[in-house]
Amino acid sequence: MRTRRETFDDVVIEVAERARAYLGTRYADVEFAVEEVPPTDPAPWEEQAAAVGRLLPVGGTVGHRIVIYRRPVETRARDVGEVAAIVREVVAEQVAALLNVPPSEIEL
């Protein structure tokens, strides 16, 4: 039997693979990561509610990174289907921000 954490990771991997089609070679180095909770120091542009995802810009030797926060996503979802829907929405928003296009153009 798979744990909730493993199931969540599988959802993120599947959505990340779909997102790669939009990222192309220019953003081939984008990493996807899962963290339990967002840091306690949100970025100035983020809302006060717990973030469910974040796009981290290039820094040092690390490329762009899209982080999905497991606990806030699971808190908002009633079941695995809703978890997947939220993850798709969050990744689409972050990919759209990176590409400077409306999120509606990213279908995952």
N, CA, C and O atoms as CSV, one atom per row, in Angstrom:
chain,resi,resn,atom,element,x,y,z
A,1,MET,N,N,0.842,-1.187,0.000
A,1,MET,CA,C,0.000,0.000,0.000
A,1,MET,C,C,0.885,1.248,0.000
A,1,MET,O,O,1.859,1.335,0.748
A,2,ARG,N,N,0.533,2.195,-0.840
A,2,ARG,CA,C,1.316,3.422,-0.964
A,2,ARG,C,C,0.880,4.433,0.096
A,2,ARG,O,O,-0.296,4.527,0.445
A,3,THR,N,N,1.849,5.176,0.590
A,3,THR,CA,C,1.543,6.212,1.570
A,3,THR,C,C,0.977,7.438,0.853
A,3,THR,O,O,1.082,7.559,-0.367
A,4,ARG,N,N,0.384,8.333,1.617
A,4,ARG,CA,C,-0.121,9.584,1.038
A,4,ARG,C,C,1.018,10.382,0.421
A,4,ARG,O,O,0.850,11.000,-0.630
A,5,ARG,N,N,2.152,10.371,1.059
A,5,ARG,CA,C,3.313,11.100,0.544
A,5,ARG,C,C,3.750,10.532,-0.811
A,5,ARG,O,O,4.029,11.290,-1.740
A,6,GLU,N,N,3.810,9.210,-0.923
A,6,GLU,CA,C,4.201,8.580,-2.187
A,6,GLU,C,C,3.184,8.873,-3.289
A,6,GLU,O,O,3.552,9.153,-4.430
A,7,THR,N,N,1.915,8.805,-2.935
A,7,THR,CA,C,0.862,9.100,-3.903
A,7,THR,C,C,0.967,10.546,-4.373
A,7,THR,O,O,0.836,10.823,-5.565
A,8,PHE,N,N,1.201,11.464,-3.445
A,8,PHE,CA,C,1.348,12.878,-3.787
A,8,PHE,C,C,2.544,13.070,-4.718
A,8,PHE,O,O,2.442,13.765,-5.729
A,9,ASP,N,N,3.670,12.458,-4.377
A,9,ASP,CA,C,4.861,12.566,-5.224
A,9,ASP,C,C,4.578,12.059,-6.635
A,9,ASP,O,O,5.021,12.662,-7.613
A,10,ASP,N,N,3.846,10.958,-6.744
A,10,ASP,CA,C,3.490,10.409,-8.060
A,10,ASP,C,C,2.667,11.401,-8.872
A,10,ASP,O,O,2.876,11.550,-10.076
A,11,VAL,N,N,1.731,12.079,-8.212
A,11,VAL,CA,C,0.903,13.083,-8.895
A,11,VAL,C,C,1.785,14.213,-9.412
A,11,VAL,O,O,1.643,14.637,-10.559
A,12,VAL,N,N,2.690,14.700,-8.580
A,12,VAL,CA,C,3.566,15.804,-8.990
A,12,VAL,C,C,4.462,15.374,-10.151
A,12,VAL,O,O,4.665,16.146,-11.088
A,13,ILE,N,N,4.994,14.166,-10.104
A,13,ILE,CA,C,5.843,13.673,-11.196
A,13,ILE,C,C,5.061,13.624,-12.505
A,13,ILE,O,O,5.560,14.043,-13.550
A,14,GLU,N,N,3.845,13.117,-12.444
A,14,GLU,CA,C,3.014,13.029,-13.653
A,14,GLU,C,C,2.723,14.415,-14.229
A,14,GLU,O,O,2.832,14.623,-15.437
A,15,VAL,N,N,2.357,15.350,-13.373
A,15,VAL,CA,C,2.047,16.708,-13.831
A,15,VAL,C,C,3.313,17.394,-14.352
A,15,VAL,O,O,3.259,18.113,-15.351
A,16,ALA,N,N,4.438,17.180,-13.690
A,16,ALA,CA,C,5.705,17.772,-14.135
A,16,ALA,C,C,6.078,17.272,-15.525
A,16,ALA,O,O,6.565,18.043,-16.352
A,17,GLU,N,N,5.854,15.997,-15.786
A,17,GLU,CA,C,6.148,15.451,-17.115
A,17,GLU,C,C,5.294,16.130,-18.180
A,17,GLU,O,O,5.782,16.425,-19.271
A,18,ARG,N,N,4.045,16.375,-17.876
A,18,ARG,CA,C,3.170,17.085,-18.821
A,18,ARG,C,C,3.649,18.524,-19.028
A,18,ARG,O,O,3.603,19.046,-20.141
A,19,ALA,N,N,4.103,19.151,-17.955
A,19,ALA,CA,C,4.541,20.550,-18.030
A,19,ALA,C,C,5.786,20.705,-18.893
A,19,ALA,O,O,5.989,21.758,-19.497
A,20,ARG,N,N,6.610,19.686,-18.958
A,20,ARG,CA,C,7.844,19.760,-19.746
A,20,ARG,C,C,7.567,20.088,-21.212
A,20,ARG,O,O,8.391,20.726,-21.867
A,21,ALA,N,N,6.425,19.664,-21.729
A,21,ALA,CA,C,6.073,19.960,-23.125
A,21,ALA,C,C,5.976,21.468,-23.359
A,21,ALA,O,O,6.278,21.944,-24.454
A,22,TYR,N,N,5.565,22.212,-22.357
A,22,TYR,CA,C,5.448,23.662,-22.477
A,22,TYR,C,C,6.790,24.355,-22.255
A,22,TYR,O,O,7.028,25.440,-22.785
A,23,LEU,N,N,7.652,23.737,-21.483
A,23,LEU,CA,C,8.907,24.379,-21.110
A,23,LEU,C,C,9.940,24.345,-22.230
A,23,LEU,O,O,10.774,25.245,-22.324
A,24,GLY,N,N,9.898,23.325,-23.077
A,24,GLY,CA,C,10.817,23.235,-24.207
A,24,GLY,C,C,12.273,23.202,-23.778
A,24,GLY,O,O,12.579,22.953,-22.612
A,25,THR,N,N,13.160,23.451,-24.713
A,25,THR,CA,C,14.594,23.370,-24.425
A,25,THR,C,C,15.092,24.584,-23.647
A,25,THR,O,O,16.069,24.490,-22.904
A,26,ARG,N,N,14.424,25.721,-23.817
A,26,ARG,CA,C,14.868,26.932,-23.112
A,26,ARG,C,C,14.813,26.755,-21.597
A,26,ARG,O,O,15.677,27.253,-20.875
A,27,TYR,N,N,13.801,26.050,-21.125
A,27,TYR,CA,C,13.636,25.846,-19.690
A,27,TYR,C,C,13.745,24.367,-19.323
A,27,TYR,O,O,13.093,23.903,-18.388
A,28,ALA,N,N,14.566,23.639,-20.060
A,28,ALA,CA,C,14.726,22.203,-19.811
A,28,ALA,C,C,15.321,21.926,-18.432
A,28,ALA,O,O,15.177,20.826,-17.900
A,29,ASP,N,N,15.989,22.923,-17.857
A,29,ASP,CA,C,16.635,22.725,-16.555
A,29,ASP,C,C,15.711,22.994,-15.366
A,29,ASP,O,O,16.146,22.904,-14.218
A,30,VAL,N,N,14.452,23.320,-15.623
A,30,VAL,CA,C,13.518,23.576,-14.521
A,30,VAL,C,C,13.366,22.307,-13.689
A,30,VAL,O,O,13.142,21.220,-14.222
A,31,GLU,N,N,13.491,22.465,-12.395
A,31,GLU,CA,C,13.321,21.345,-11.470
A,31,GLU,C,C,11.960,21.459,-10.801
A,31,GLU,O,O,11.442,22.554,-10.583
A,32,PHE,N,N,11.397,20.307,-10.483
A,32,PHE,CA,C,10.145,20.253,-9.730
A,32,PHE,C,C,10.458,19.609,-8.394
A,32,PHE,O,O,11.184,18.617,-8.330
A,33,ALA,N,N,9.910,20.172,-7.329
A,33,ALA,CA,C,10.188,19.653,-5.993
A,33,ALA,C,C,8.915,19.656,-5.158
A,33,ALA,O,O,7.984,20.424,-5.400
A,34,VAL,N,N,8.906,18.777,-4.173
A,34,VAL,CA,C,7.816,18.725,-3.202
A,34,VAL,C,C,8.416,19.012,-1.838
A,34,VAL,O,O,9.417,18.410,-1.451
A,35,GLU,N,N,7.805,19.926,-1.121
A,35,GLU,CA,C,8.172,20.187,0.267
A,35,GLU,C,C,6.904,20.059,1.096
A,35,GLU,O,O,5.796,20.229,0.588
A,36,GLU,N,N,7.076,19.762,2.356
A,36,GLU,CA,C,5.916,19.554,3.233
A,36,GLU,C,C,5.088,20.822,3.410
A,36,GLU,O,O,3.873,20.810,3.212
A,37,VAL,N,N,5.742,21.901,3.779
A,37,VAL,CA,C,5.051,23.170,4.044
A,37,VAL,C,C,5.885,24.323,3.494
A,37,VAL,O,O,7.098,24.192,3.328
A,38,PRO,N,N,5.238,25.447,3.215
A,38,PRO,CA,C,6.000,26.606,2.748
A,38,PRO,C,C,6.831,27.192,3.883
A,38,PRO,O,O,6.529,26.979,5.057
A,39,PRO,N,N,7.873,27.926,3.529
A,39,PRO,CA,C,8.667,28.580,4.573
A,39,PRO,C,C,7.824,29.613,5.311
A,39,PRO,O,O,6.791,30.062,4.815
A,40,THR,N,N,8.273,29.975,6.481
A,40,THR,CA,C,7.519,30.935,7.287
A,40,THR,C,C,7.739,32.372,6.836
A,40,THR,O,O,7.127,33.296,7.371
A,41,ASP,N,N,8.607,32.561,5.858
A,41,ASP,CA,C,8.861,33.909,5.341
A,41,ASP,C,C,8.398,33.993,3.881
A,41,ASP,O,O,9.210,33.878,2.963
A,42,PRO,N,N,7.083,34.197,3.670
A,42,PRO,CA,C,6.586,34.250,2.296
A,42,PRO,C,C,7.203,35.410,1.520
A,42,PRO,O,O,7.611,36.421,2.091
A,43,ALA,N,N,7.256,35.234,0.223
A,43,ALA,CA,C,7.741,36.314,-0.631
A,43,ALA,C,C,6.789,37.503,-0.505
A,43,ALA,O,O,5.603,37.311,-0.236
A,44,PRO,N,N,7.282,38.715,-0.694
A,44,PRO,CA,C,6.443,39.911,-0.520
A,44,PRO,C,C,5.176,39.909,-1.369
A,44,PRO,O,O,4.164,40.480,-0.962
A,45,TRP,N,N,5.212,39.277,-2.542
A,45,TRP,CA,C,4.048,39.289,-3.437
A,45,TRP,C,C,3.049,38.188,-3.129
A,45,TRP,O,O,1.971,38.160,-3.724
A,46,GLU,N,N,3.372,37.283,-2.221
A,46,GLU,CA,C,2.472,36.181,-1.911
A,46,GLU,C,C,1.412,36.602,-0.904
A,46,GLU,O,O,1.631,37.474,-0.064
A,47,GLU,N,N,0.270,35.961,-1.013
A,47,GLU,CA,C,-0.821,36.234,-0.089
A,47,GLU,C,C,-0.447,35.737,1.304
A,47,GLU,O,O,0.521,34.997,1.475
A,48,GLN,N,N,-1.217,36.149,2.276
A,48,GLN,CA,C,-0.943,35.732,3.646
A,48,GLN,C,C,-1.350,34.286,3.908
A,48,GLN,O,O,-0.826,33.653,4.825
A,49,ALA,N,N,-2.281,33.755,3.111
A,49,ALA,CA,C,-2.676,32.352,3.273
A,49,ALA,C,C,-1.498,31.458,2.904
A,49,ALA,O,O,-0.613,31.862,2.150
A,50,ALA,N,N,-1.494,30.252,3.437
A,50,ALA,CA,C,-0.400,29.325,3.155
A,50,ALA,C,C,-0.307,29.061,1.656
A,50,ALA,O,O,-1.298,28.715,1.013
A,51,ALA,N,N,0.874,29.226,1.116
A,51,ALA,CA,C,1.102,28.989,-0.308
A,51,ALA,C,C,1.015,27.499,-0.604
A,51,ALA,O,O,1.383,26.670,0.228
A,52,VAL,N,N,0.526,27.165,-1.790
A,52,VAL,CA,C,0.478,25.763,-2.209
A,52,VAL,C,C,1.584,25.462,-3.207
A,52,VAL,O,O,1.867,24.298,-3.492
A,53,GLY,N,N,2.209,26.501,-3.737
A,53,GLY,CA,C,3.309,26.314,-4.671
A,53,GLY,C,C,4.066,27.606,-4.854
A,53,GLY,O,O,3.600,28.684,-4.484
A,54,ARG,N,N,5.249,27.475,-5.435
A,54,ARG,CA,C,6.089,28.655,-5.609
A,54,ARG,C,C,7.066,28.410,-6.754
A,54,ARG,O,O,7.570,27.299,-6.925
A,55,LEU,N,N,7.329,29.450,-7.530
A,55,LEU,CA,C,8.365,29.423,-8.555
A,55,LEU,C,C,9.578,30.128,-7.980
A,55,LEU,O,O,9.527,31.316,-7.663
A,56,LEU,N,N,10.660,29.396,-7.850
A,56,LEU,CA,C,11.894,29.986,-7.344
A,56,LEU,C,C,12.787,30.309,-8.536
A,56,LEU,O,O,13.041,29.438,-9.368
A,57,PRO,N,N,13.264,31.539,-8.629
A,57,PRO,CA,C,14.081,31.933,-9.776
A,57,PRO,C,C,15.472,31.309,-9.726
A,57,PRO,O,O,15.882,30.722,-8.724
A,58,VAL,N,N,16.167,31.455,-10.820
A,58,VAL,CA,C,17.537,30.965,-10.912
A,58,VAL,C,C,18.361,31.619,-9.815
A,58,VAL,O,O,18.226,32.814,-9.552
A,59,GLY,N,N,19.208,30.832,-9.182
A,59,GLY,CA,C,20.069,31.377,-8.147
A,59,GLY,C,C,21.348,30.575,-8.032
A,59,GLY,O,O,21.304,29.375,-7.760
A,60,GLY,N,N,22.479,31.214,-8.233
A,60,GLY,CA,C,23.752,30.508,-8.139
A,60,GLY,C,C,23.852,29.418,-9.187
A,60,GLY,O,O,23.736,29.679,-10.384
A,61,THR,N,N,24.068,28.195,-8.731
A,61,THR,CA,C,24.188,27.067,-9.659
A,61,THR,C,C,22.869,26.338,-9.850
A,61,THR,O,O,22.809,25.340,-10.569
A,62,VAL,N,N,21.818,26.826,-9.217
A,62,VAL,CA,C,20.507,26.183,-9.291
A,62,VAL,C,C,19.645,26.902,-10.321
A,62,VAL,O,O,19.573,28.131,-10.336
A,63,GLY,N,N,18.991,26.124,-11.183
A,63,GLY,CA,C,18.078,26.701,-12.169
A,63,GLY,C,C,16.736,27.019,-11.541
A,63,GLY,O,O,16.581,26.959,-10.321
A,64,HIS,N,N,15.774,27.355,-12.374
A,64,HIS,CA,C,14.421,27.596,-11.874
A,64,HIS,C,C,13.904,26.339,-11.185
A,64,HIS,O,O,14.228,25.218,-11.578
A,65,ARG,N,N,13.108,26.543,-10.167
A,65,ARG,CA,C,12.520,25.417,-9.438
A,65,ARG,C,C,11.067,25.735,-9.132
A,65,ARG,O,O,10.740,26.814,-8.638
A,66,ILE,N,N,10.201,24.771,-9.436
A,66,ILE,CA,C,8.790,24.880,-9.085
A,66,ILE,C,C,8.566,23.955,-7.905
A,66,ILE,O,O,8.776,22.745,-7.996
A,67,VAL,N,N,8.136,24.540,-6.792
A,67,VAL,CA,C,7.940,23.783,-5.560
A,67,VAL,C,C,6.446,23.683,-5.271
A,67,VAL,O,O,5.718,24.673,-5.331
A,68,ILE,N,N,6.007,22.468,-4.956
A,68,ILE,CA,C,4.623,22.225,-4.552
A,68,ILE,C,C,4.652,21.847,-3.077
A,68,ILE,O,O,5.437,20.989,-2.673
A,69,TYR,N,N,3.809,22.477,-2.275
A,69,TYR,CA,C,3.770,22.220,-0.836
A,69,TYR,C,C,2.655,21.226,-0.518
A,69,TYR,O,O,1.471,21.527,-0.671
A,70,ARG,N,N,3.055,20.047,-0.077
A,70,ARG,CA,C,2.134,18.928,0.097
A,70,ARG,C,C,1.029,19.197,1.116
A,70,ARG,O,O,-0.147,19.004,0.805
A,71,ARG,N,N,1.370,19.628,2.300
A,71,ARG,CA,C,0.361,19.779,3.365
A,71,ARG,C,C,-0.737,20.782,3.008
A,71,ARG,O,O,-1.914,20.463,3.175
A,72,PRO,N,N,-0.402,21.977,2.524
A,72,PRO,CA,C,-1.470,22.905,2.151
A,72,PRO,C,C,-2.366,22.369,1.025
A,72,PRO,O,O,-3.573,22.611,1.024
A,73,VAL,N,N,-1.777,21.643,0.073
A,73,VAL,CA,C,-2.588,21.068,-1.002
A,73,VAL,C,C,-3.536,20.030,-0.424
A,73,VAL,O,O,-4.732,20.051,-0.716
A,74,GLU,N,N,-3.013,19.124,0.391
A,74,GLU,CA,C,-3.854,18.068,0.964
A,74,GLU,C,C,-4.938,18.639,1.878
A,74,GLU,O,O,-6.029,18.077,1.972
A,75,THR,N,N,-4.643,19.742,2.548
A,75,THR,CA,C,-5.630,20.375,3.422
A,75,THR,C,C,-6.817,20.903,2.621
A,75,THR,O,O,-7.954,20.864,3.091
A,76,ARG,N,N,-6.553,21.391,1.424
A,76,ARG,CA,C,-7.616,21.948,0.579
A,76,ARG,C,C,-8.407,20.878,-0.173
A,76,ARG,O,O,-9.515,21.143,-0.638
A,77,ALA,N,N,-7.851,19.679,-0.297
A,77,ALA,CA,C,-8.470,18.626,-1.116
A,77,ALA,C,C,-9.245,17.630,-0.266
A,77,ALA,O,O,-8.884,17.341,0.875
A,78,ARG,N,N,-10.332,17.110,-0.858
A,78,ARG,CA,C,-11.127,16.089,-0.173
A,78,ARG,C,C,-10.671,14.679,-0.524
A,78,ARG,O,O,-10.875,13.743,0.248
A,79,ASP,N,N,-10.049,14.531,-1.699
A,79,ASP,CA,C,-9.618,13.199,-2.130
A,79,ASP,C,C,-8.455,13.329,-3.111
A,79,ASP,O,O,-8.031,14.437,-3.440
A,80,VAL,N,N,-7.945,12.192,-3.573
A,80,VAL,CA,C,-6.784,12.187,-4.467
A,80,VAL,C,C,-7.095,12.910,-5.777
A,80,VAL,O,O,-6.221,13.558,-6.353
A,81,GLY,N,N,-8.328,12.800,-6.243
A,81,GLY,CA,C,-8.709,13.502,-7.465
A,81,GLY,C,C,-8.568,15.007,-7.325
A,81,GLY,O,O,-8.099,15.682,-8.240
A,82,GLU,N,N,-8.974,15.527,-6.182
A,82,GLU,CA,C,-8.830,16.971,-5.940
A,82,GLU,C,C,-7.370,17.352,-5.743
A,82,GLU,O,O,-6.951,18.434,-6.154
A,83,VAL,N,N,-6.594,16.473,-5.118
A,83,VAL,CA,C,-5.151,16.733,-4.985
A,83,VAL,C,C,-4.555,16.922,-6.374
A,83,VAL,O,O,-3.828,17.886,-6.617
A,84,ALA,N,N,-4.864,16.001,-7.285
A,84,ALA,CA,C,-4.328,16.082,-8.647
A,84,ALA,C,C,-4.776,17.364,-9.342
A,84,ALA,O,O,-3.985,18.002,-10.036
A,85,ALA,N,N,-6.029,17.741,-9.162
A,85,ALA,CA,C,-6.541,18.962,-9.794
A,85,ALA,C,C,-5.822,20.199,-9.264
A,85,ALA,O,O,-5.474,21.095,-10.034
A,86,ILE,N,N,-5.599,20.249,-7.962
A,86,ILE,CA,C,-4.902,21.398,-7.369
A,86,ILE,C,C,-3.459,21.440,-7.850
A,86,ILE,O,O,-2.952,22.508,-8.195
A,87,VAL,N,N,-2.794,20.294,-7.878
A,87,VAL,CA,C,-1.401,20.251,-8.344
A,87,VAL,C,C,-1.327,20.723,-9.798
A,87,VAL,O,O,-0.441,21.504,-10.145
A,88,ARG,N,N,-2.242,20.263,-10.647
A,88,ARG,CA,C,-2.250,20.711,-12.051
A,88,ARG,C,C,-2.417,22.226,-12.137
A,88,ARG,O,O,-1.732,22.891,-12.915
A,89,GLU,N,N,-3.328,22.764,-11.335
A,89,GLU,CA,C,-3.571,24.210,-11.349
A,89,GLU,C,C,-2.340,24.989,-10.881
A,89,GLU,O,O,-1.961,25.988,-11.492
A,90,VAL,N,N,-1.730,24.531,-9.808
A,90,VAL,CA,C,-0.564,25.232,-9.259
A,90,VAL,C,C,0.608,25.179,-10.233
A,90,VAL,O,O,1.264,26.193,-10.472
A,91,VAL,N,N,0.871,24.010,-10.792
A,91,VAL,CA,C,1.981,23.890,-11.746
A,91,VAL,C,C,1.696,24.737,-12.985
A,91,VAL,O,O,2.597,25.399,-13.499
A,92,ALA,N,N,0.464,24.725,-13.465
A,92,ALA,CA,C,0.112,25.545,-14.627
A,92,ALA,C,C,0.357,27.025,-14.337
A,92,ALA,O,O,0.879,27.743,-15.190
A,93,GLU,N,N,-0.012,27.485,-13.148
A,93,GLU,CA,C,0.210,28.889,-12.779
A,93,GLU,C,C,1.699,29.227,-12.750
A,93,GLU,O,O,2.106,30.287,-13.224
A,94,GLN,N,N,2.506,28.332,-12.197
A,94,GLN,CA,C,3.939,28.599,-12.090
A,94,GLN,C,C,4.621,28.551,-13.456
A,94,GLN,O,O,5.484,29.379,-13.747
A,95,VAL,N,N,4.239,27.587,-14.292
A,95,VAL,CA,C,4.796,27.502,-15.648
A,95,VAL,C,C,4.388,28.743,-16.440
A,95,VAL,O,O,5.205,29.312,-17.164
A,96,ALA,N,N,3.147,29.159,-16.310
A,96,ALA,CA,C,2.675,30.361,-17.002
A,96,ALA,C,C,3.467,31.589,-16.555
A,96,ALA,O,O,3.827,32.430,-17.378
A,97,ALA,N,N,3.735,31.693,-15.264
A,97,ALA,CA,C,4.522,32.827,-14.758
A,97,ALA,C,C,5.926,32.814,-15.359
A,97,ALA,O,O,6.459,33.859,-15.731
A,98,LEU,N,N,6.510,31.641,-15.449
A,98,LEU,CA,C,7.855,31.517,-16.010
A,98,LEU,C,C,7.871,31.908,-17.489
A,98,LEU,O,O,8.795,32.579,-17.949
A,99,LEU,N,N,6.846,31.484,-18.226
A,99,LEU,CA,C,6.777,31.753,-19.665
A,99,LEU,C,C,6.147,33.102,-19.996
A,99,LEU,O,O,6.124,33.518,-21.154
A,100,ASN,N,N,5.635,33.782,-18.965
A,100,ASN,CA,C,4.971,35.077,-19.138
A,100,ASN,C,C,3.766,34.975,-20.077
A,100,ASN,O,O,3.603,35.769,-21.004
A,101,VAL,N,N,2.931,33.971,-19.803
A,101,VAL,CA,C,1.681,33.777,-20.552
A,101,VAL,C,C,0.555,33.593,-19.541
A,101,VAL,O,O,0.824,33.299,-18.377
A,102,PRO,N,N,-0.693,33.757,-19.956
A,102,PRO,CA,C,-1.806,33.516,-19.032
A,102,PRO,C,C,-1.887,32.030,-18.656
A,102,PRO,O,O,-1.637,31.171,-19.502
A,103,PRO,N,N,-2.228,31.718,-17.412
A,103,PRO,CA,C,-2.355,30.313,-17.001
A,103,PRO,C,C,-3.337,29.520,-17.854
A,103,PRO,O,O,-3.206,28.302,-17.977
A,104,SER,N,N,-4.310,30.192,-18.438
A,104,SER,CA,C,-5.292,29.492,-19.275
A,104,SER,C,C,-4.657,28.870,-20.518
A,104,SER,O,O,-5.263,28.004,-21.150
A,105,GLU,N,N,-3.455,29.296,-20.873
A,105,GLU,CA,C,-2.762,28.728,-22.032
A,105,GLU,C,C,-2.026,27.432,-21.698
A,105,GLU,O,O,-1.528,26.751,-22.595
A,106,ILE,N,N,-1.957,27.091,-20.423
A,106,ILE,CA,C,-1.248,25.889,-19.986
A,106,ILE,C,C,-2.281,24.857,-19.572
A,106,ILE,O,O,-2.961,25.023,-18.559
A,107,GLU,N,N,-2.399,23.801,-20.345
A,107,GLU,CA,C,-3.363,22.745,-20.037
A,107,GLU,C,C,-2.622,21.489,-19.612
A,107,GLU,O,O,-1.946,20.849,-20.417
A,108,LEU,N,N,-2.756,21.154,-18.365
A,108,LEU,CA,C,-2.088,19.970,-17.837
A,108,LEU,C,C,-3.131,18.958,-17.433
A,108,LEU,O,O,-2.789,17.875,-16.959
